Amino acid sequence: MRQAEILRKTGETDIRVFLELDGTGTCRIDTGVGFLDHMLELFARHGRFDLEVSCKGDIRVDDHHSTEDIGIALGQAFDKALGDRKGIVRYGQMILPMDESLILSAADLSGRGLLAYDLQIPAEKVGTFDTELGEEFFRALAHNARCTLHLKQLAGRNSHHILEGAFKSTARSLRAAVKIDPDCAGEIPSTKGVL
């Protein structure tokens, strides 16, 4: 089974992530950051990943450490669950409409972590969540999943919709990329022979 559990404890956060790649989208999320809980629930549902995330973080300071460290742990869970990446499709992309916003994501499970982030979020906050933390989350996720991830905003004015579109679009791209390709199930999808 393609699953992983990551435990990450620092002086700022205490995190547990469980990820099942071939799930149904069930989730239990408790990060202490309400907006992030909502985004991770959407991520699990749209990716059809079974996902459990718990975090005790220093949110008395702000949401930064919790958001970034959850991205790190979730990325590590993807990397561990993918194993040698044999037989995966490797690539996934989605252009996702979320009301007036339109978000493009493209993922390559290349073994090389990179984030190309091009979202223009007009508000500094959605509720109490600092919108700049979206970039921190996706950077941590991409680098630790060893995934090249492009996020581009094609349209949008509402900050909540832009971020929600980014989470949903990324989930759909990763859902496509992690699938096993039945035509190449025993092969590494790279001329290098390793990812």
N, CA, C and O of each residue as an XYZ file, in Angstrom:
780
protein
N       0.844     -1.192      0.000
C       0.000      0.000      0.000
C       0.878      1.240      0.000
O       1.896      1.299      0.690
N       0.470      2.227     -0.783
C       1.256      3.451     -0.912
C       0.787      4.443      0.155
O      -0.078      5.286     -0.082
N       1.381      4.309      1.316
C       1.010      5.167      2.427
C       2.243      5.509      3.253
O       3.283      4.858      3.147
N       2.105      6.544      4.077
C       3.230      6.960      4.913
C       2.706      7.698      6.125
O       1.666      8.355      6.077
N       3.446      7.575      7.209
C       3.204      8.362      8.415
C       4.468      9.144      8.716
O       5.567      8.589      8.709
N       4.313     10.422      8.979
C       5.430     11.298      9.319
C       5.150     11.936     10.673
O       4.079     12.498     10.901
N       6.117     11.839     11.556
C       6.067     12.518     12.852
C       7.171     13.566     12.837
O       8.330     13.246     12.572
N       6.820     14.802     13.117
C       7.805     15.896     13.088
C       7.613     16.732     14.345
O       6.548     17.312     14.559
N       8.640     16.790     15.166
C       8.561     17.563     16.410
C       9.740     18.517     16.466
O      10.895     18.102     16.370
N       9.439     19.798     16.622
C      10.463     20.830     16.766
C      10.109     21.673     17.986
O       9.135     21.391     18.682
N      10.899     22.699     18.237
C      10.582     23.621     19.322
C       9.371     24.486     19.022
O       8.892     25.208     19.897
N       8.864     24.420     17.777
C       7.732     25.260     17.369
C       6.468     24.474     17.052
O       5.360     24.995     17.180
N       6.633     23.220     16.640
C       5.467     22.422     16.239
C       5.655     20.957     16.616
O       6.776     20.467     16.751
N       4.527     20.276     16.780
C       4.490     18.825     16.996
C       3.426     18.299     16.035
O       2.233     18.528     16.237
N       3.860     17.593     14.989
C       2.980     17.270     13.858
C       2.966     15.771     13.598
O       3.990     15.093     13.683
N       1.778     15.276     13.280
C       1.629     13.918     12.744
C       0.839     14.013     11.450
O      -0.224     14.632     11.403
N       1.371     13.390     10.392
C       0.682     13.307      9.108
C       0.623     11.844      8.699
O       1.632     11.140      8.725
N      -0.561     11.398      8.322
C      -0.731     10.085      7.699
C      -1.353     10.318      6.325
O      -2.336     11.048      6.197
N      -0.773      9.693      5.299
C      -1.230      9.874      3.923
C      -1.359      8.521      3.245
O      -0.446      7.697      3.303
N      -2.494      8.295      2.604
C      -2.724      7.117      1.757
C      -3.004      7.651      0.358
O      -4.010      8.325      0.133
N      -2.107      7.345     -0.585
C      -2.252      7.881     -1.938
C      -3.472      7.326     -2.661
O      -4.119      8.044     -3.423
N      -3.791      6.061     -2.432
C      -4.871      5.398     -3.155
C      -6.117      5.326     -2.279
O      -6.664      4.251     -2.035
N      -6.547      6.483     -1.817
C      -7.664      6.546     -0.889
C      -8.963      6.964     -1.548
O      -9.158      6.808     -2.753
N      -9.843      7.500     -0.719
C     -11.159      7.939     -1.180
C     -11.433      9.397     -0.832
O     -12.503      9.921     -1.141
N     -10.467     10.053     -0.189
C     -10.655     11.450      0.182
C     -11.123     11.646      1.602
O     -11.516     12.754      1.967
N     -11.094     10.597      2.424
C     -11.475     10.769      3.825
C     -10.352     11.494      4.562
O      -9.177     11.338      4.227
N     -10.717     12.275      5.551
C      -9.688     13.026      6.260
C     -10.108     13.344      7.685
O     -11.289     13.406      8.023
N      -9.078     13.542      8.504
C      -9.216     14.087      9.857
C      -8.123     15.130      9.998
O      -6.936     14.805     10.029
N      -8.532     16.378     10.083
C      -7.582     17.487     10.076
C      -7.788     18.341     11.318
O      -8.903     18.781     11.600
N      -6.704     18.574     12.062
C      -6.752     19.464     13.228
C      -5.387     20.132     13.359
O      -4.492     19.617     14.030
N      -5.241     21.282     12.711
C      -3.954     21.976     12.695
C      -3.879     23.126     13.687
O      -2.794     23.636     13.966
N      -5.028     23.538     14.224
C      -5.066     24.741     15.043
C      -5.200     26.010     14.209
O      -5.318     27.109     14.752
N      -5.182     25.850     12.881
C      -5.303     26.988     11.952
C      -6.546     26.721     11.103
O      -6.514     25.898     10.189
N      -7.624     27.413     11.406
C      -8.920     27.112     10.796
C      -8.922     27.119      9.274
O      -9.437     26.192      8.650
N      -8.357     28.143      8.679
C      -8.353     28.228      7.211
C      -7.555     27.089      6.608
O      -7.964     26.520      5.596
N      -6.413     26.742      7.213
C      -5.593     25.646      6.711
C      -6.322     24.313      6.849
O      -6.215     23.457      5.970
N      -7.061     24.128      7.940
C      -7.888     22.919      8.079
C      -8.818     22.787      6.877
O      -8.924     21.719      6.274
N      -9.480     23.867      6.544
C     -10.425     23.875      5.427
C      -9.717     23.535      4.114
O     -10.226     22.742      3.322
N      -8.542     24.135      3.882
C      -7.804     23.890      2.641
C      -7.329     22.436      2.553
O      -7.368     21.841      1.476
N      -6.886     21.867      3.659
C      -6.409     20.481      3.651
C      -7.556     19.491      3.472
O      -7.378     18.434      2.867
N      -8.727     19.831      3.995
C      -9.911     18.991      3.746
C     -10.237     18.977      2.250
O     -10.530     17.923      1.686
N     -10.186     20.134      1.618
C     -10.421     20.217      0.169
C      -9.342     19.463     -0.596
O      -9.632     18.772     -1.573
N      -8.107     19.596     -0.153
C      -6.981     18.918     -0.785
C      -7.180     17.402     -0.754
O      -6.984     16.724     -1.763
N      -7.566     16.880      0.398
C      -7.795     15.431      0.530
C      -8.934     14.985     -0.382
O      -8.811     13.978     -1.079
N     -10.026     15.717     -0.381
C     -11.199     15.321     -1.162
C     -10.907     15.354     -2.654
O     -11.239     14.411     -3.372
N     -10.289     16.429     -3.126
C     -10.048     16.573     -4.567
C      -8.895     15.687     -5.057
O      -8.857     15.308     -6.227
N      -7.964     15.363     -4.169
C      -6.896     14.439     -4.534
C      -7.282     12.981     -4.337
O      -6.591     12.080     -4.813
N      -8.403     12.748     -3.625
C      -8.811     11.393     -3.215
C      -7.705     10.726     -2.409
O      -7.463      9.524     -2.512
N      -7.038     11.559     -1.594
C      -6.035     11.057     -0.669
C      -6.697     10.888      0.698
O      -7.408     11.785      1.153
N      -6.474      9.757      1.353
C      -6.865      9.653      2.752
C      -5.789     10.382      3.548
O      -4.599     10.096      3.407
N      -6.212     11.318      4.379
C      -5.258     12.225      5.009
C      -5.646     12.491      6.457
O      -6.787     12.836      6.762
N      -4.675     12.323      7.333
C      -4.822     12.722      8.732
C      -3.691     13.681      9.059
O      -2.522     13.382      8.816
N      -4.044     14.835      9.613
C      -3.051     15.827     10.004
C      -3.422     16.353     11.380
O      -4.538     16.829     11.590
N      -2.488     16.267     12.316
C      -2.665     16.923     13.611
C      -1.425     17.754     13.883
O      -0.305     17.350     13.567
N      -1.638     18.910     14.467
C      -0.527     19.820     14.747
C      -0.810     20.592     16.023
O      -1.885     21.163     16.205
N       0.175     20.595     16.893
C       0.184     21.507     18.040
C       1.334     22.466     17.764
O       2.505     22.091     17.827
N       0.980     23.700     17.459
C       1.993     24.669     17.067
C       1.935     25.935     17.895
O       1.023     26.123     18.700
N       2.909     26.797     17.694
C       3.005     28.048     18.456
C       2.133     29.134     17.811
O       2.616     30.211     17.460
N       0.848     28.828     17.665
C      -0.064     29.770     17.006
C      -0.323     31.016     17.857
O      -0.937     31.972     17.382
N       0.138     31.010     19.106
C       0.072     32.253     19.899
C       0.980     33.311     19.271
O       0.752     34.510     19.429
N       2.026     32.848     18.550
C       2.922     33.760     17.828
C       2.239     34.176     16.530
O       1.901     35.344     16.340
N       2.040     33.200     15.635
C       1.244     33.345     14.412
C       1.139     31.969     13.779
O       1.541     30.976     14.386
N       0.601     31.896     12.561
C       0.356     30.599     11.923
C       1.516     30.125     11.050
O       1.429     29.071     10.419
N       2.594     30.895     11.012
C       3.675     30.624     10.063
C       4.314     29.256     10.280
O       4.380     28.451      9.351
N       4.783     28.986     11.493
C       5.512     27.742     11.738
C       4.625     26.523     11.501
O       5.068     25.536     10.914
N       3.380     26.589     11.953
C       2.470     25.461     11.752
C       2.233     25.220     10.266
O       2.299     24.079      9.809
N       1.961     26.272      9.513
C       1.666     26.135      8.087
C       2.864     25.581      7.324
O       2.722     24.646      6.536
N       4.033     26.151      7.554
C       5.231     25.688      6.842
C       5.593     24.257      7.234
O       5.908     23.439      6.370
N       5.550     23.954      8.523
C       5.956     22.620      8.979
C       4.971     21.542      8.539
O       5.373     20.405      8.290
N       3.706     21.878      8.443
C       2.730     20.922      7.892
C       3.036     20.668      6.422
O       2.939     19.532      5.957
N       3.406     21.719      5.683
C       3.822     21.536      4.295
C       5.029     20.620      4.192
O       5.085     19.760      3.313
N       6.000     20.800      5.092
C       7.182     19.930      5.109
C       6.776     18.485      5.351
O       7.174     17.591      4.604
N       5.982     18.255      6.397
C       5.597     16.890      6.766
C       4.740     16.236      5.685
O       4.911     15.052      5.395
N       3.829     16.985      5.091
C       2.993     16.432      4.028
C       3.852     16.095      2.805
O       3.649     15.057      2.175
N       4.799     16.958      2.471
C       5.710     16.664      1.372
C       6.523     15.410      1.641
O       6.702     14.582      0.748
N       7.015     15.266      2.860
C       7.766     14.063      3.229
C       6.892     12.815      3.130
O       7.369     11.748      2.745
N       5.619     12.951      3.478
C       4.697     11.814      3.379
C       4.504     11.399      1.922
O       4.496     10.208      1.613
N       4.350     12.374      1.026
C       4.248     12.046     -0.404
C       5.507     11.324     -0.868
O       5.424     10.294     -1.538
N       6.662     11.856     -0.517
C       7.924     11.268     -0.956
C       8.056      9.825     -0.461
O       8.442      8.934     -1.218
N       7.735      9.609      0.803
C       7.852      8.268      1.386
C       6.831      7.312      0.772
O       7.166      6.170      0.455
N       5.596      7.765      0.601
C       4.539      6.905      0.048
C       4.817      6.531     -1.404
O       4.417      5.456     -1.852
N       5.491      7.397     -2.139
C       5.804      7.124     -3.546
C       6.938      6.115     -3.709
O       7.077      5.513     -4.774
N       7.742      5.926     -2.680
C       8.840      4.965     -2.758
C       9.783      5.282     -3.901
O      10.254      6.413     -4.024
N      10.066      4.285     -4.745
C      10.987      4.510     -5.877
C      10.291      5.148     -7.083
O      10.923      5.398     -8.109
N       8.986      5.409     -6.952
C       8.172      6.077     -7.974
C       7.984      5.211     -9.224
O       7.622      5.717    -10.286
N       8.225      3.940     -9.092
C       8.069      3.028    -10.224
C       6.610      2.967    -10.656
O       5.714      2.789     -9.831
N       6.382      3.118    -11.958
C       5.057      2.951    -12.540
C       4.130      4.146    -12.460
O       3.015      4.090    -12.980
N       4.564      5.237    -11.817
C       3.664      6.387    -11.700
C       3.541      7.118    -13.031
O       4.428      7.038    -13.881
N       2.439      7.824    -13.198
C       2.256      8.668    -14.381
C       3.320      9.769    -14.393
O       3.824     10.129    -15.456
N       3.654     10.290    -13.249
C       4.683     11.300    -13.002
C       4.188     12.728    -13.174
O       4.489     13.585    -12.343
N       3.442     13.000    -14.225
C       2.987     14.365    -14.521
C       1.485     14.505    -14.263
O       0.716     13.561    -14.447
N       1.093     15.688    -13.839
C      -0.324     15.997    -13.718
C      -0.522     17.497    -13.850
O       0.341     18.282    -13.456
N      -1.649     17.890    -14.402
C      -1.952     19.311    -14.534
C      -3.457     19.529    -14.466
O      -4.252     18.637    -14.764
N      -3.819     20.737    -14.068
C      -5.231     21.085    -13.939
C      -5.377     22.594    -14.077
O      -4.616     23.358    -13.484
N      -6.352     23.010    -14.857
C      -6.805     24.399    -14.831
C      -8.158     24.364    -14.160
O      -9.121     23.819    -14.698
N      -8.221     24.955    -12.969
C      -9.401     24.810    -12.121
C     -10.107     26.146    -11.916
O      -9.496     27.099    -11.432
N     -11.389     26.226    -12.278
C     -12.163     27.430    -11.976
C     -12.703     27.374    -10.552
O     -13.231     26.347    -10.126
N     -12.574     28.454     -9.830
C     -13.172     28.597     -8.503
C     -13.862     29.946     -8.492
O     -13.265     30.971     -8.164
N     -15.151     29.922     -8.863
C     -15.899     31.154     -9.066
C     -15.147     32.048    -10.062
O     -14.886     31.615    -11.184
N     -14.794     33.280     -9.682
C     -14.156     34.180    -10.659
C     -12.666     33.883    -10.853
O     -12.041     34.405    -11.776
N     -12.113     33.059     -9.999
C     -10.687     32.762    -10.123
C     -10.466     31.544    -11.021
O     -11.330     30.676    -11.149
N      -9.298     31.508    -11.631
C      -8.911     30.403    -12.507
C      -7.443     30.116    -12.227
O      -6.578     30.963    -12.447
N      -7.176     28.907    -11.737
C      -5.831     28.564    -11.265
C      -5.294     27.376    -12.045
O      -5.935     26.330    -12.142
N      -4.104     27.562    -12.598
C      -3.394     26.491    -13.287
C      -2.371     25.901    -12.332
O      -1.624     26.628    -11.677
N      -2.344     24.575    -12.259
C      -1.256     23.899    -11.552
C      -0.710     22.811    -12.454
O      -1.440     22.202    -13.236
N       0.585     22.580    -12.331
C       1.237     21.497    -13.062
C       2.292     20.898    -12.150
O       3.115     21.614    -11.582
N       2.262     19.574    -12.015
C       3.173     18.875    -11.118
C       3.982     17.848    -11.898
O       3.467     17.168    -12.785
N       5.244     17.752    -11.550
C       6.145     16.730    -12.079
C       6.833     16.097    -10.880
O       7.604     16.758    -10.184
N       6.559     14.820    -10.634
C       7.186     14.106     -9.526
C       8.579     13.660     -9.965
O       8.873     12.470    -10.077
N       9.410     14.647    -10.204
C      10.697     14.504    -10.874
C      11.818     14.047     -9.959
O      12.880     13.638    -10.429
N      11.586     14.114     -8.649
C      12.673     13.894     -7.713
C      13.436     15.167     -7.398
O      14.401     15.149     -6.634
N      12.999     16.274     -7.990
C      13.635     17.574     -7.761
C      12.577     18.550     -7.277
O      11.585     18.795     -7.963
N      12.791     19.104     -6.095
C      11.813     20.012     -5.509
C      11.974     21.429     -6.008
O      13.050     22.018     -5.908
N      10.890     21.976     -6.549
C      10.902     23.363     -7.026
C       9.473     23.892     -7.012
O       8.536     23.181     -7.375
N       9.314     25.127     -6.596
C       8.020     25.789     -6.677
C       8.149     27.024     -7.541
O       8.992     27.882     -7.280
N       7.310     27.124     -8.582
C       7.150     28.345     -9.367
C       5.764     28.879     -9.015
O       4.750     28.300     -9.407
N       5.726     29.980     -8.278
C       4.493     30.472     -7.656
C       4.142     31.818     -8.252
O       4.901     32.778     -8.115
N       2.995     31.897     -8.915
C       2.577     33.138     -9.556
C       1.104     33.398     -9.230
O       0.245     33.390    -10.112
N       0.835     33.632     -7.935
C      -0.503     34.022     -7.486
C      -0.423     35.451     -6.971
O       0.481     35.797     -6.212
N      -1.377     36.278     -7.389
C      -1.459     37.660     -6.911
C      -2.673     37.764     -5.998
O      -3.792     37.987     -6.460
N      -2.444     37.602     -4.713
C      -3.536     37.571     -3.744
C      -3.718     38.980     -3.195
O      -2.808     39.516     -2.563
N      -4.893     39.596     -3.430
C      -5.035     41.015     -3.097
C      -5.079     41.321     -1.603
O      -4.575     42.363     -1.184
N      -5.664     40.451     -0.791
C      -5.790     40.733      0.642
C      -4.617     40.128      1.402
O      -4.068     39.101      1.002
N      -4.240     40.770      2.496
C      -3.166     40.245      3.337
C      -3.647     39.102      4.222
O      -2.846     38.287      4.679
N      -4.947     39.041      4.461
C      -5.494     38.004      5.329
C      -6.791     37.450      4.764
O      -7.562     38.167      4.125
N      -7.024     36.164      5.007
C      -8.345     35.549      4.839
C      -8.723     35.099      6.236
O      -8.139     34.157      6.771
N      -9.700     35.772      6.831
C      -9.969     35.566      8.250
C      -8.734     36.001      9.029
O      -8.301     37.149      8.930
N      -8.173     35.082      9.801
C      -6.945     35.396     10.550
C      -5.703     34.836      9.867
O      -4.596     34.992     10.382
N      -5.870     34.185      8.713
C      -4.761     33.518      8.023
C      -4.024     34.501      7.124
O      -4.638     35.151      6.278
N      -2.709     34.611      7.304
C      -1.887     35.465      6.445
C      -1.781     34.815      5.068
O      -1.277     33.699      4.947
N      -2.251     35.505      4.036
C      -2.297     34.893      2.706
C      -0.902     34.587      2.154
O      -0.766     33.704      1.307
N       0.131     35.290      2.608
C       1.485     34.982      2.145
C       1.931     33.589      2.582
O       2.894     33.054      2.032
N       1.254     32.997      3.553
C       1.606     31.658      4.014
C       1.236     30.584      2.992
O       1.734     29.461      3.070
N       0.377     30.914      2.044
C       0.090     29.974      0.960
C       1.363     29.596      0.226
O       1.601     28.420     -0.048
N       2.176     30.586     -0.092
C       3.432     30.314     -0.793
C       4.370     29.488      0.072
O       5.049     28.593     -0.431
N       4.418     29.779      1.376
C       5.283     29.010      2.280
C       4.861     27.547      2.319
O       5.705     26.651      2.304
N       3.551     27.307      2.371
C       3.046     25.931      2.400
C       3.424     25.186      1.125
O       3.975     24.086      1.186
N       3.134     25.774     -0.016
C       3.380     25.080     -1.285
C       4.879     24.886     -1.536
O       5.275     23.875     -2.116
N       5.712     25.827     -1.113
C       7.154     25.653     -1.266
C       7.638     24.473     -0.416
O       8.405     23.635     -0.890
N       7.192     24.413      0.830
C       7.584     23.311      1.713
C       7.088     21.977      1.166
O       7.818     20.985      1.192
N       5.860     21.947      0.673
C       5.294     20.725      0.097
C       6.116     20.263     -1.107
O       6.518     19.102     -1.178
N       6.362     21.163     -2.040
C       7.068     20.803     -3.277
C       8.493     20.333     -2.996
O       8.928     19.317     -3.539
N       9.211     21.054     -2.163
C      10.604     20.699     -1.898
C      10.709     19.345     -1.197
O      11.591     18.547     -1.513
N       9.817     19.088     -0.253
C       9.910     17.854      0.523
C       9.282     16.663     -0.182
O       9.629     15.519      0.115
N       8.372     16.908     -1.104
C       7.838     15.826     -1.940
C       8.776     15.544     -3.107
O       8.566     14.590     -3.856
N       9.801     16.364     -3.265
C      10.726     16.288     -4.406
C       9.919     16.346     -5.707
O      10.020     15.496     -6.593
N       9.109     17.413     -5.756
C       8.163     17.624     -6.859
C       8.388     19.011     -7.441
O       8.568     19.976     -6.698
N       8.379     19.115     -8.762
C       8.339     20.417     -9.412
C       6.869     20.814     -9.508
O       6.065     20.093    -10.097
N       6.522     21.960     -8.929
C       5.137     22.412     -8.892
C       5.044     23.837     -9.405
O       5.695     24.744     -8.886
N       4.226     24.020    -10.432
C       3.937     25.356    -10.954
C       2.509     25.723    -10.562
O       1.581     24.936    -10.746
N       2.350     26.918    -10.022
C       1.034     27.469     -9.706
C       0.932     28.837    -10.363
O       1.762     29.716    -10.132
N      -0.097     29.003    -11.185
C      -0.259     30.274    -11.908
C      -1.720     30.701    -11.846
O      -2.625     29.914    -12.123
N      -1.928     31.930    -11.486
C      -3.261     32.515    -11.449
C      -3.573     33.112    -12.817
O      -2.884     34.018    -13.285
N      -4.622     32.592    -13.451
C      -5.034     33.104    -14.758
C      -6.113     34.164    -14.621
O      -6.272     35.015    -15.496
N      -6.861     34.112    -13.512
C      -7.897     35.112    -13.223
C      -8.198     35.031    -11.738
O      -7.890     34.035    -11.083
N      -8.805     36.091    -11.212
C      -9.234     36.054     -9.826
C      -9.048     37.364     -9.101
O      -8.067     38.077     -9.311
N     -10.029     37.679     -8.222
C      -9.977     38.888     -7.406
C     -10.184     38.586     -5.929
O      -9.735     39.347     -5.071
N     -10.862     37.478     -5.627
C     -11.189     37.137     -4.247
C     -10.081     36.256     -3.658
O      -9.780     35.183     -4.182
N      -9.490     36.722     -2.575
C      -8.328     36.032     -2.000
C      -8.645     34.615     -1.558
O      -7.845     33.702     -1.765
N      -9.813     34.427     -0.948
C     -10.220     33.080     -0.522
C     -10.331     32.166     -1.738
O      -9.837     31.039     -1.713
N     -10.967     32.639     -2.789
C     -11.162     31.823     -3.988
C      -9.823     31.477     -4.654
O      -9.647     30.361     -5.143
N      -8.895     32.412     -4.675
C      -7.588     32.164     -5.299
C      -6.849     31.060     -4.553
O      -6.335     30.124     -5.164
N      -6.799     31.176     -3.228
C      -6.101     30.152     -2.440
C      -6.826     28.815     -2.501
O      -6.187     27.772     -2.637
N      -8.136     28.834     -2.403
C      -8.890     27.585     -2.490
C      -8.677     26.927     -3.849
O      -8.515     25.709     -3.933
N      -8.678     27.725     -4.906
C      -8.414     27.185     -6.235
C      -7.035     26.571     -6.327
O      -6.856     25.551     -6.992
N      -6.044     27.182     -5.662
C      -4.674     26.652     -5.693
C      -4.599     25.299     -4.994
O      -3.951     24.383     -5.499
N      -5.246     25.160     -3.853
C      -5.231     23.877     -3.136
C      -5.962     22.798     -3.929
O      -5.470     21.676     -4.054
N      -7.123     23.131     -4.459
C      -7.895     22.143     -5.227
C      -7.157     21.746     -6.508
O      -7.078     20.564     -6.842
N      -6.623     22.731     -7.215
C      -5.923     22.458     -8.463
C      -4.687     21.600     -8.216
O      -4.432     20.649     -8.955
N      -3.922     21.931     -7.182
C      -2.735     21.143     -6.850
C      -3.112     19.711     -6.500
O      -2.441     18.769     -6.923
N      -4.172     19.546     -5.737
C      -4.628     18.201     -5.380
C      -4.971     17.389     -6.618
O      -4.609     16.217     -6.724
N      -5.668     18.014     -7.547
C      -6.042     17.316     -8.785
C      -4.810     16.973     -9.634
O      -4.751     15.903    -10.239
N      -3.838     17.875     -9.675
C      -2.611     17.589    -10.417
C      -1.831     16.442     -9.787
O      -1.341     15.558    -10.490
N      -1.718     16.457     -8.470
C      -1.007     15.378     -7.784
C      -1.762     14.057     -7.885
O      -1.148     12.995     -7.997
N      -3.081     14.121     -7.847
C      -3.892     12.912     -8.025
C      -3.558     12.228     -9.344
O      -3.413     11.007     -9.402
N      -3.435     13.030    -10.407
C      -3.096     12.473    -11.719
C      -1.657     11.960    -11.745
O      -1.383     10.909    -12.323
N      -0.738     12.699    -11.120
C       0.685     12.359    -11.195
C       1.042     11.094    -10.417
O       1.930     10.349    -10.832
N       0.363     10.839     -9.291
C       0.715      9.677     -8.456
C       0.104      8.375     -8.956
O       0.496      7.296     -8.514
N      -0.852      8.468     -9.873
C      -1.513      7.249    -10.365
C      -0.500      6.299    -11.000
O       0.509      6.718    -11.567
N      -0.800      5.024    -10.886
C       0.009      4.020    -11.556
C      -0.466      3.922    -13.008
O      -1.656      3.750    -13.275
N       0.477      4.033    -13.930
C       0.201      3.911    -15.355
C       0.246      2.421    -15.707
O       1.318      1.819    -15.658
N      -0.901      1.807    -16.062
C      -0.913      0.364    -16.313
C      -0.011     -0.056    -17.471
O       0.426     -1.206    -17.518
N       0.272      0.835    -18.390
C       1.153      0.501    -19.508
C       2.628      0.453    -19.102
O       3.454     -0.153    -19.784
N       2.942      1.104    -17.978
C       4.353      1.218    -17.561
C       4.511      0.885    -16.079
O       5.371      1.453    -15.405
N       3.688     -0.030    -15.570
C       3.603     -0.256    -14.131
C       4.919     -0.665    -13.486
O       5.124     -0.379    -12.307
N       5.804     -1.312    -14.201
C       7.056     -1.755    -13.611
C       8.245     -0.883    -13.946
O       9.386     -1.256    -13.674
N       7.992      0.280    -14.537
C       9.083      1.110    -15.040
C       9.193      2.422    -14.279
O       8.198      2.964    -13.799
N      10.408      2.917    -14.177
C      10.642      4.277    -13.680
C      10.409      5.226    -14.854
O      11.033      5.056    -15.901
N       9.535      6.213    -14.712
C       9.224      7.091    -15.838
C      10.285      8.174    -16.073
O      10.004      9.370    -15.987
N      11.507      7.724    -16.372
C      12.593      8.642    -16.646
C      13.662      7.907    -17.441
O      13.922      6.728    -17.198
N      14.284      8.606    -18.397
C      15.388      7.996    -19.143
C      16.607      7.791    -18.245
O      17.511      7.030    -18.591
N      16.638      8.473    -17.082
C      17.741      8.296    -16.141
C      17.652      6.947    -15.431
O      18.657      6.422    -14.950
N      16.435      6.388    -15.370
C      16.228      5.129    -14.661
C      15.996      5.310    -13.172
O      15.867      4.328    -12.441
N      15.940      6.553    -12.713
C      15.703      6.839    -11.307
C      15.057      8.211    -11.195
O      15.337      9.112    -11.985
N      14.192      8.353    -10.206
C      13.576      9.659     -9.911
C      13.898     10.016     -8.460
O      13.487     11.072     -7.979
